[in-house]
Amino acid sequence: MKPFILLFGLCAALSLTACNKEQSVYEEYGFKESDFPIHKLPKGDAPPKHVKINPNRKEHYQAVVKIKDAPLTFQIVRGNELYQSENCKYVTNRWVGATTWPQYGKKLDVIKVDDTTYVADFYTDTPLDEDYYGEGVCKWRFVSGGFVMQPTGKDKRETALIVDITPDMLEKLTPTNPELVVKYEYQKSNFPIATDLNFEDGWADDGSSLKSGLVVAPEDKFSVALTLRKVEK
């Protein structure tokens, strides 16, 4: 005879079964989805492994980054697009019924013009809307893009410089205003390593500290100008 109190505690705490299969629930301890179909959890347990590229991309943009008065040359510069599908979900923990939205990221080809200027073309409709889980079409939405710059990449304590591209920036581009320039400011003394902050795994500086009101000497600032343009066919 299995201890009723223990079995009741398992059922009450997890609330994942009707507990009419007492013997199998107690013996297995791993609740199968078939034991609690009332929760109707998504089928997927991970982001889609093979997201298809939209063959008819139309939302084409170009980003130009211009660095001014930086205390060093950034030797590693990467770009990316990030998307999220908010009408699809996958399960992160079936025991507690936890789910999240799938995300998809794509690296950009960044062209170095010179030591202070970089260019990248990107899209906001790269992933193909498709039924990736067998439960309906997943609709992808562009949530961010941008550049990540590192002094050398040889020391994990190095500060990474972040230049963000947000959807609201792109919404400001119109036929009458085809170009947008966004200025970011950063603290020179945080590069190559923010020794005052003492982060063992480095720090990502997106310019928010100065934007939020941090006061530093003018000579301890440098800037990055991000120019965005819509590329028309």
Salt bridges, closest charged atoms under 4 A:
GLU33 OE1 - ARG94 NH1 3.71
ASP35 OD1 - LYS21 NZ 3.81
ASP45 OD1 - ARG94 NE 2.87
GLU59 OE1 - LYS230 NZ 3.32
GLU86 OE2 - ARG141 NH2 2.57
ASP115 OD1 - LYS112 NZ 2.86
ASP121 OD2 - HIS60 NE2 2.69
GLU130 OE1 - LYS52 NZ 3.14
ASP155 OD2 - ARG157 NH2 2.81
GLU179 OE1 - ARG229 NE 2.79
ASP201 OD1 - LYS156 NZ 3.91
